[in-house]
Amino acid sequence: MAADFPTRSLTMTVPYGAGGATDLATRPLCNAAKNILGQPIIVENKPGAGGTVGATATMTKPADGYNLCMASTNAILISHAMGKLNFHPVKDVTPIMRVTGYLFGFVVNANSPWKTFEEFVQYCKANPKKVSVAFSGIGSTGHVSVEELCALAGVQLRLIPHKGGDTNAALLGNHVDVINDTSEWAPLVDAGKFRLLAVYSTERSVRFPQVRTFREIGYDTAWPAPLHIFGPKGIPKAVVSQLHDAFKQSMENAEFKATLKQLDMPPLYLNPQDTEKFLAQEYERIEKIVKKLGLDKN
């Protein structure tokens, strides 16, 4: 089979809306990979339920290498830990590779009274449930990370889930006080309309080096939110190897690298074997957090 693979077009499902960070990163990668594989790669947006609708749809397809998904595996691991997924995100998938990851940040309007996260916490403790925070969907990384942050900081916020990509508009219109989401807010921070108070990465952002991580502020939380390519369980090893090699080579594509830089998404490459190990470790970590927060009962 591998000797003949691929003989037709492939489908890469992006389980988020068009124009979002995942979609923007996936398209140049697939454009580069199609030239290596010699077949078109159709990018199909299938948003819903924090990325699990598209991922679940991919799992129902044949395990022949023609049906793949590019998704934030944190969101999928979270959904399974919350009891909202009908496949196991480690045992029931074929990992192809880890590609990159989102920059998650805690963002307020530039005209907000909070210049630092410490000021924000002080206000929230004096005004419980008065401050509202937007994130992309229940069960998303943005949701669980802010739940954990609230527990660590000892504050109560009004949590308001939004559709992916809608959080910027909500903050610009003063419908919410905070965004806790991926770096689609970055251009508005650059433009002086938003203020970035902290990031969830393990190291400071290259784009915003002056902004501290939550660990630097004193809260032991980090959500690098990596993106992986995977398919249904059982894709032949030779096909996995061929797909991996094509996408790994495509990570050197100039357009793809420029897109990652623009989105402040670092390359986080891992091969199939190391991706599988990482997913198992991350699932264990996330499951503990979800249970500790009581979200597994939802």
N, C-alpha and C positions, 0 to 999 in steps of 0.2 A: 504493500500500500504506500509506504513512504517513498518508494522509487517513483511512483506516479503522482505524488502529492505536490502541489494542488493542481487539479485539472479544471477547476471552476472557481467562481468568485467565493470569497469568504465574507462572513458577517461579523462585525465587531459591535456588540451592543454597548451603548453608553447609557446607563440607567438613570440619567439626569437630563435636564432640558438642554436644548441647543443654545450655544453661546455661553454656557457656564465654563468653569475652569477645566473640568474633566473633558468636556466636549472639545474645547479649544486645544488642549494638549494631545488628545487622541488623534485628531484629524491629520496633522502633519506627520505623526509617527506612522499612521497607516498609509499615507501617501508614499512615504519612503519605503515601507516594507513591501508594498505591492510591486515595486520595481525589482525587488530582490526575489520575491516569490513568483513573479510572472503572472499574477492574477489580481483582479480588482479586489479591494477590501471595502465593503459597503459599511459605513458607519451609520448605525441605526439608533436614534434616541428613543428610549423607552422609560420615561421618568415615573416616579411614584413610590410612596412608602419608604422614603429615605434611601432609595437605590435598590430596594429588594425586589421590586416588580420586574425590572429588566434582568436582574441576576437570576431570579427564579425562572423566568422565561428561557434563559440560556440553558439552564440545567435540564430542561425538558427536551432539548434537542439531541440528536445523535452525537456520540463521542468520537467524532471522526476528524476533528481539527478545523472544521469549516465554520463552527459556531463558537465564538469567543466573547468575553465580556471584559471591559475595562472599568473597574469600580473601586471605590474607597472601601477596602476590606474591613476597616473599623466599623463602618455602618452596618455591614452584613454580619460581622461578629456580634455587634451589639444587638441586632434584631433577633439573632438566634438565642442569645443569652436572655432576652426578654420574652422568649417563647413565641415569637412571631414569624418564624421561618420554618418551612417544611423540608429543608435539606440542611445537612451539617456543613458549615462553611470551611471545615478542614478535611473531614473524612470523605465528603461527597463531591469534591472538585479536583480538577487537574490543574495545578499551578503551572503557568508558563514562565512568568518572571515578575519581579517587582520592578516598577519603572521609576516612579517619582512619588511625591507626597505634597499635600496641601500645607500652606501656612495658615494656621488658625489664629485668629486674634480677637481681642476684646476692644470694641470700637465705639466711640461716642461722637456726637456732633462737635464740631470745632467751637461752637458757642456754648457748649455745656460748661457747668461750673467746675467739673472735675478735671484737674490737670494731671493727677496721678491716680493709680489704683488705690493707694492708701486713702486718699480723700474720698474716693467712691465708696469704699467699705465703711468709712466713718459715717457718711451720709446715710447709707442703707441701714446701718445698725440703729440709727436714730429715727429712720422712716421705713419700717418693715413693710414689704409688699407694695411700696409706692412706686418703685422703679421697675420699668418693663424692659425685657430683653427679647430680641428676635433671633431666631435660628431656623435652619432649614429642616423642619419636620421632626415629629416625635420619633425617637429611636435613632436619630442621626448623631454623628460625632458632636455637632454643635450642641445638641440637647444634653447628652450625657456629660460632656465636659463641663457645661455650666452648672449642671446639677451637682457634680463633684466639687466644683469651685465654691458654690454656695455653702456646701457642707463644711469645706475646709475654712472658709472665711467667716462662717457663722452669720450669714445674711440670708434674708428672704426676698426673692425677686418675683415679679409676675412674669411667668414664662409664656411666650407667645410664638408658637410654631408658624412658619411661613412656607410657601412653596420656594424651591430653590431659585435663587436669583432675585427674589422679591424683597430681601432684607434691606438692600441699599435704599430702595424707594421708600420703605417704611421709616428708615432713619432720616432720610432727607426731608420727608414730609412731617417729621416730628410726631409720627404715630407711635413710635417706641423711643426709649431712651438709650438703648444699647444694642449693638449687633455682636453676636458671638458666632462667628462663621468663617468660611474660607476667604481667601484674599481677593475676592472680587471687589472688595472695598478699597484695595490698595490705590487705584488711580485717584480716588476721592480724598484719600489721605495726602497723596502727593499734591493735589490741587488745593489743599488747605480747608476743605469742607468737613472732613472727619478728623478725629484725633485717635490715634492708636495708643491705648494705655498699657497693653501687655500682649505677649504672644505665648502660645502653648508649646512651641518647639523646645527641643533640648538645648539649642544654641540660639543666639540672637540672629535675627534675619539679616541677610546681606543688604537687602533693600532699605531696612529700617534699623541700622545698627545701634541707634540711640535708645531704642525701645527694649526694656528688660523682658526676660522670660518670667513666667510665674514662679519658677524655682528660685530665680534670683530675688524676687520680691519676698519669698518665704513660704510659698505654697507648693507642696510636693505633688505637682500635677504636670503632665506633658502628654500631648496628643499630636504626634507627627502626621497621623492620618495618611498612610501610604496608599498609593494606587497600584493595583496588580492587574495583570492579564491572566485570566483563567478560563477554563472550559469545563464541560461535564466530566465526571469521573470516568476514566477508562480510555482516554486518548492514547493511542500507541506511543511508546517511548521515542521511536524514530521520528514520528510526526511532531511530538513535543520538542525534540531537539532541533528540527528544521524551523519550527515557528520561533523558538527561542533565539536561534542564531539570526534570523531575519530581523526580529524586533530589536535585539541587542545592537546589531549593526546600524539599525535605523535611529538609535538614540544619538548617533553622531551626526545626524542630518542637521544642517545649519538652521533650517526653518524651525525644526523641533526644539533645538537648543535655545533659539531666540525666543520662542514662545514660553518655554519654561522660565527663562530669565524675566520676561515681561510679567509673568504670573507669580514670580517669586516662589517657584516650585523647584527645589533642588533635585538633581538626579539621585535616586536611591536604589540603584540596580542590585538585584539579587538573582542568582540562577534558580532553576526549578527546585532543586534539593534544599537550598538555603531558604527559599521562599516558603516551602512547606514547613520547615522548622520554625521560621519566624511566625507564621500564622498560628501554629500550635501554641507557641509561647504567648502571643498576643491574645489569643482566645482565652487562655487561662487568666491572664491579667484582667481583661475586660469583664469576664464572667464574675470575678471577685468584686469588681467595682459596681457592676449592675446589681448584684445581690446585696452588697453593703448599703446601697442607696434605696433598696426596696423596689427597684424598677422591674424586677423579674415577675412581679405580681400583676403588672399591667396587662 
